[in-house]
Amino acid sequence: MNASALLGVPAVERGLARLEPALLDAVTSGDGFLDQVTTHLIKSGGKRLRPALAIAAATGCVREATDDDLSGAVSVELVHQASLYHDDVIDEAVMRRKVQSVNTRWGNLVAIVAGDFLLARSAEIAASLGQEVASLMANTLARLCEGQLVEIRFKFSAERSEADYYEAIAGKTSALMATSCRVGGITSGCTEDEIESLTRFGAALGMVFQIRDDVLDVIGTEKDLGKPVGQDLAEGIYTLPVLLALADDTSGPLLRPLLGGPLTPDQVEEARAIVSASAAMHTTMAVGQRFAEQAEREAEGAPTPELARTLSDLAQNFMDDLAVVAP
């Protein structure tokens, strides 16, 4: 799913076209080896959802993005890129966006240092936009780390609670989407009320985005995800569909004996089948839809009617995606 096609508005598409060379320029140091590593995932593509949100919020979908708007979009995308480098080390991932992960190709140490370099470049760019943006990006990075730590702490734990799950995804996914919208509001000079509405929209959208991914990890395909399905189960990350299936009187007794430790590929498929056939999928879908509806309500506070309509359509698109992948 490409963000420019998803948002489908000319001002955002033109901004994203300018974003690509700006991203490459931001991470190019002149060192051939470092440049190869830092541009590896950027050149492999991606949804670019976070910078698209920043550009949409900044332009109101009615004007061209300024240099500051683009710098804000670059800063948030570099944090996202860095998180992928680090996540793939933690998860021992082999593929990312249908190419070798950085850690697989060059090793964990290179992936970690390159991810740190991307964070440093993001911080430098954020600082050029002023203290408010610099402070916001630093706070967001802290929230990403907190969310990741919550997730790591409950690896292979069948006792993970729904509250633990929401806390983790609010940090590791939702926070950066909220910040993307907020940065756009700041660089464009929106009112405080408009900025708060945009921030809440991004936070709600981030929650449904992660829930969508977690549903796909159970019932989707590798083509849907761009990575192997069932990966969360294999890595001991028990997401909302799994937690709800564990709590169910019918599916719980079947699923619980499989969890708590590493799974063979056959066991991953067995666990996926149990969760997919359970009532947990319907409940998870309902949760995702509630977050999408919350995002639609927050979109009403956007600074222009064009942006409000675009953000509302985006939230509805996510709801439609959930409906399509429902069992």
Stockholm file with secondary structure:
# STOCKHOLM 1.0

chainA/1-327         MNASALLGVPAVERGLARLEPALLDAVTSGDGFLDQVTTHLIKSGGKRLRPALAIAAATGCVREATDDDLSGAVSVELVHQASLYHDDVIDEAVMRRKVQSVNTRWGNLVAIVAGDFLLARSAEIAASLGQEVASLMANTLARLCEGQLVEIRFKFSAERSEADYYEAIAGKTSALMATSCRVGGITSGCTEDEIESLTRFGAALGMVFQIRDDVLDVIGTEKDLGKPVGQDLAEGIYTLPVLLALADDTSGPLLRPLLGGPLTPDQVEEARAIVSASAAMHTTMAVGQRFAEQAEREAEGAPTPELARTLSDLAQNFMDDLAVVAP
#=GR chainA/1-327 SS CCHHHHHCCHHHHHHHHHHHHHHHHHHCCSCHHHHHHHTHHHHTCCCCHHHHHHHHHHHTTTSCCCHHHHHHHHHHHHHHHHHHHHHHHHHTCSEETTEECHHHHHCHHHHHHHHHHHHHHHHHHHHHTCHHHHHHHHHHHHHHHHHHHHHHHTTTCTTCCHHHHHHHHIIIIIHHHHHHHHHHHHHTTCCHHHHHHHHHHHHHHHHHHHHHHHHHHHHCCHHHHSSCTTHHHHHTCCCHHHHHHHHSTTTHHHHGGGCSSCCCHHHHHHHHHHHHTSTHHHHHHHHHHHHHHHHHHHHTTSSSHHHHHHHHHHHHHHHHHHHHHCC
#=GC SS_cons         CCHHHHHCCHHHHHHHHHHHHHHHHHHCCSCHHHHHHHTHHHHTCCCCHHHHHHHHHHHTTTSCCCHHHHHHHHHHHHHHHHHHHHHHHHHTCSEETTEECHHHHHCHHHHHHHHHHHHHHHHHHHHHTCHHHHHHHHHHHHHHHHHHHHHHHTTTCTTCCHHHHHHHHIIIIIHHHHHHHHHHHHHTTCCHHHHHHHHHHHHHHHHHHHHHHHHHHHHCCHHHHSSCTTHHHHHTCCCHHHHHHHHSTTTHHHHGGGCSSCCCHHHHHHHHHHHHTSTHHHHHHHHHHHHHHHHHHHHTTSSSHHHHHHHHHHHHHHHHHHHHHCC
//
